[in-house]
């Protein structure tokens, strides 16, 4: 793709519009630094899209439209942001590392494969697919009580294979609880 080479007249119009753009940006933002940034972003966007400008039309109007659109796009984006100048909110945020979830999934997948075929099938139909016991029993061609028994035995066996003894053993919450308590005490200044 060949870059657009502006004519000397286009360059002159672009340069002549800068003071007016700056004044318009200042009236929108109310901050001289932000106004300068808006003008710079406008000029960069205009320069990179010079091919869409029709020479002989109003360059200033085109530039003002770009500036206005940039300002309001940023305004909409910033409106959803939460101010956190001291970083206290960000400091309290914590997420579990991805590698733990991946390793937990691999452990679960391996344990699931160790179940008998009928238990694995029952657990997947009821637990993962969200089917009722009746629907799963109909698919497998067995009684509803048999399906409930298979699911229960599969859950118990899966718990044994994964060394899960209580409900608190599921998920990363137990691993992160102590570190969250410590960080909350540090933030509180204890």
C-alpha positions in Angstrom: 0.0 0.0 0.0 1.4 3.3 -1.0 1.3 6.1 1.6 -0.8 9.2 0.6 1.4 12.1 -0.1 -0.5 15.3 0.9 -0.3 18.3 -1.4 1.3 21.5 0.0 -2.2 23.0 0.3 -3.4 20.1 2.5 -0.4 20.5 4.7 -1.0 24.2 5.0 -4.7 23.6 5.9 -3.7 21.0 8.5 -1.2 23.3 10.1 -3.5 26.3 10.0 -6.2 24.3 11.9 -4.0 23.4 14.9 -4.7 26.6 17.0 -8.4 26.2 16.5 -8.2 22.5 17.3 -6.4 23.3 20.5 -9.0 25.8 21.6 -11.8 23.4 20.8 -10.0 20.6 22.7 -9.5 22.9 25.6 -13.2 23.8 25.7 -14.1 20.1 25.7 -11.6 18.8 28.2 -11.0 21.8 30.4 -7.4 20.6 30.9 -4.6 22.0 28.8 -2.5 18.8 29.0 -5.5 16.7 27.9 -6.3 19.2 25.2 -2.8 18.9 23.8 -3.0 15.2 23.9 -6.4 15.3 22.0 -4.9 17.5 19.3 -2.0 15.2 18.9 -4.2 12.1 18.7 -6.4 14.0 16.2 -3.4 14.9 14.0 -2.0 11.4 14.1 -5.4 9.9 13.2 -6.0 12.4 10.5 -2.5 11.9 9.0 -2.9 8.1 8.9 -6.4 8.5 7.3 -5.5 11.2 4.9 -6.7 9.0 2.0 -10.3 9.3 3.2 -10.1 13.1 3.1 -11.4 14.7 -0.2 -9.2 17.6 -1.2 -11.1 20.8 -1.7 -13.6 20.0 1.1 -13.4 21.6 4.6 -10.2 20.3 6.3 -11.0 22.1 9.6 -14.4 20.5 9.8 -12.9 17.1 9.1 -10.3 17.6 11.9 -12.9 18.9 14.4 -15.0 15.9 13.8 -12.1 13.5 14.4 -11.2 15.4 17.6 -14.8 15.4 18.9 -15.2 11.7 18.2 -11.9 10.9 20.0 -13.0 13.0 23.0 -16.4 11.4 23.3 -15.1 7.8 22.7 -12.6 8.4 25.6 -15.3 10.0 27.7 -17.6 6.9 27.3 -14.7 4.6 28.2 -13.6 6.6 31.2 -17.2 6.9 32.5 -17.1 3.2 33.3 -13.8 3.4 35.1 -13.5 3.6 38.9 -11.1 6.2 40.2 -8.3 4.7 42.3 -5.6 7.4 42.7 -3.9 5.7 45.6 -4.2 2.2 44.2 -6.0 0.9 47.2 -8.7 -0.9 45.2 -6.2 -2.4 42.8 -4.0 -3.4 45.8 -6.9 -5.5 47.2 -7.6 -7.3 44.0 -6.2 -10.8 43.7 -6.6 -13.5 41.2 -5.5 -17.1 41.3 -2.6 -18.0 39.0 -3.7 -19.7 35.8 -1.3 -22.5 36.1 -3.1 -23.8 39.2 -6.4 -24.0 37.4 -4.7 -25.8 34.5 -3.1 -28.3 36.8 -6.3 -28.8 38.7 -8.1 -29.5 35.4 -5.4 -32.0 34.4 -5.8 -33.8 37.8 -9.6 -33.8 37.4 -9.4 -35.1 33.8 -7.1 -37.9 34.9 -9.3 -38.9 37.8 -12.4 -38.8 35.6 -10.8 -41.3 33.2 -10.1 -43.7 36.1 -13.9 -44.0 36.8 -15.8 -46.9 35.3 -17.5 -46.1 32.0 -21.0 -46.2 33.5 -20.0 -43.9 36.4 -18.2 -41.5 34.1 -21.2 -41.4 31.7 -23.6 -40.8 34.5 -21.5 -38.0 36.1 -21.0 -36.2 32.7 -24.7 -36.4 31.8 -26.0 -35.2 35.2 -23.1 -33.1 36.5 -21.6 -31.6 33.4 -24.5 -31.5 31.0 -27.1 -30.5 33.6 -29.6 -33.2 32.7 -32.1 -34.5 35.3 -31.6 -38.0 36.7 -34.7 -39.0 34.7 -33.3 -37.8 31.4 -29.9 -39.4 32.0 -31.6 -42.7 33.0 -33.6 -42.7 29.8 -30.5 -42.0 27.7 -28.6 -44.9 29.4 -31.5 -47.2 29.4 -31.5 -47.8 33.2 -33.7 -47.0 36.2 -33.7 -43.6 37.8 -32.4 -45.2 41.1 -29.6 -46.8 39.2 -28.6 -43.5 37.7 -28.7 -41.8 41.1 -26.5 -44.6 42.5 -24.0 -44.3 39.6 -23.7 -40.5 40.1 -23.2 -40.8 43.8 -20.6 -43.6 43.5 -18.8 -41.5 40.8 -18.7 -38.4 43.0 -17.4 -40.3 46.0 -14.7 -42.1 43.9 -13.7 -38.8 42.2 -13.4 -37.2 45.7 -11.1 -40.1 46.7 -9.0 -39.9 43.6 -8.6 -36.1 44.1 -8.0 -36.4 47.8 -11.0 -34.1 48.5 -12.3 -34.6 52.0 -14.6 -31.6 52.6 -16.3 -28.9 50.6 -13.6 -26.4 51.6 -11.1 -28.4 49.6 -12.8 -27.4 46.3 -11.4 -24.4 44.6 -8.6 -21.9 45.4 -10.4 -20.0 48.1 -8.7 -21.9 50.9 -5.3 -21.2 49.4 -5.9 -17.5 49.0 -7.8 -16.8 52.2 -4.7 -16.3 54.4 -2.9 -14.1 51.9 -6.1 -12.0 51.4 -6.4 -11.6 55.2 -2.8 -10.4 55.4 -3.1 -7.9 52.5 -6.3 -6.5 54.1 -4.5 -6.0 57.4 -1.6 -4.3 55.6 -4.0 -2.0 53.8 -5.8 -1.2 57.1 -2.4 -0.3 58.6 -2.4 -3.0 61.3 
